[in-house]
Amino acid sequence: MSRNFYLTTPIYYVNDVPHIGHAYTTLAADVLARYRRIMGDRVFFLTGTDEHGQKVEKAANAAGETPLELADRVMKRFQLLWSKLGIEYTDFIRTTQERHKVGVSHIFSQLMAQGDIYLGEYEDWYCTPCETFWTETQLIDGKCPDCNRPVDKLKEESYFFRMSAFQQRLLDHIDANPDFIQPRSKRNEIVAFVKEGLRDLSVSRTTFNWGIPVPDNEKHIIYVWFDALSNYITALGYPDKEGNFKDFWPVDVHLIGKDILRFHAVYWPTFLMAAGLPLPKKVFAHGWWTVEGQKMSKSLQNVVEPNMLIDRYGVDAVRYFLLREVPFGLDGDFSHSALVNRINSDLANDLGNLLSRSTAMINKYFGGTLPNCGELTPLDGAYRDKSVEMLKSVDTLMSELAFSKALQSIWEVISAGNKYIDETAPWTLAKDPAQAERLGTVMYCLAESQRLVYSVLAAFMPATSAKGLGYLGIATAPDEAALVWGRLAAGTTIIKAEALFPRIEEKAD
Ligand code: MSP
């Protein structure tokens, strides 16, 4: 049944250029979006850039640009990368856009009018790189507990959001909605954090200018996280509650990295409660990538640049690797050797070989015309059942955002195909004219199973899927109706496949 499905990535800061950490969240979102589209959903996939705040202002000063010049330049780099990575988003929001500013001012005014935002005075420690306030007791050795960098003491007049008033409602909501925060371990961390007590949150700054002014008090700039989180509804046209907002809010899933979970699972839901809006259905925090065992950082000069990876290994190999290598939700390590291994074993050997072997045989034995499927033996039946069951398990795993397991279950069918060839020994059947029908059935099962494989792969590796389906005589993009056994028609022209993924012999560096 078709339904509306709304998913988001974080909006990326423009003081940094895109790396595999950013690419990872956006890619996961794209795979999920593509899968939901195959299943017939009307998908709204939002990404964008977070362009306000002191961090961006400082970076712009350092680069001798205005913040907007910096934002214009860097946001293009994000957009170029997304197009190179095959990301098909519905909308790209920039927090400097008028539609966003109008929405943020509206929410802020509403909360002020209700008394949920009030004017007070602030004295605390502030970590500029993290754009986060810390109390004295939260500091570790006098430094930011998140990034271990020095913090500054700030005393200023500030607007506060009455977050403390929402503590119990938030706990009740988390309790009543076990899937709200995922994975489960992260949910427990948030519950523990909230139970320690929610303080009112400072939601304005007077120490810099680059941001959205507080309505009616322009010397205050709205806190960058209040500004940024609101993007998820301003992009839907909020405060207009018709149109996209009506169709897509509450969001089905916010995909984020684990470092920004507190903002999404504590601040954002309480802002929404105050605004009288429904809460997100799910917030999913994925893990972090290290590189060759080390934290990725500019100072270590080990930042992995996605454009370079795509140029070197191809877009689908990168898409496959990032989602297959590490279970979504856990931390993982990137290395060139792990990537080359995956390409050689999973893509060249398993996936590519099966297609070349089977399409070569259909050409050799049947002149490239797909034969009829005769009666299935138990061996054929088991192969068919495995292929069909894979579709079901992929569907369940995708709803759990278990991308790696979904790929694993697809690869079980690919291995089963290679084994099926060994067990049915088509080259022996081909020697006996009395076995022609049997040989045809084996060829049919091989082609049909792979049609299903390449159909679901459309979510993960769009170009490879289209190529694979092309060799199997299918020119149309897969939809839900295609995901049943037996749709491939006898008589279809099957083209002998070239190697989809040539082996990489280079020594990984
Ligand atoms: N602007 C905020 C988000 C606002 S959302 C309303 C922000 N931006 S960010 O550019 O710093 O980070 C965006 C995302 O990239 C985060 O989800 C973060 O987890 C992710 N990653 C940054 N480095 C990463 C890795 N090394 N590995 C995996 N993801 C990482 O935070």
Residues whose N, C-alpha, C, O or C-beta is under 5 A from the ligand:
A	BS01	MSP	P10 I11 Y12 Y13 G21 H22 D50 A228 L229 I256 G257 K258 D259 I260 G287 W288 W289 M296
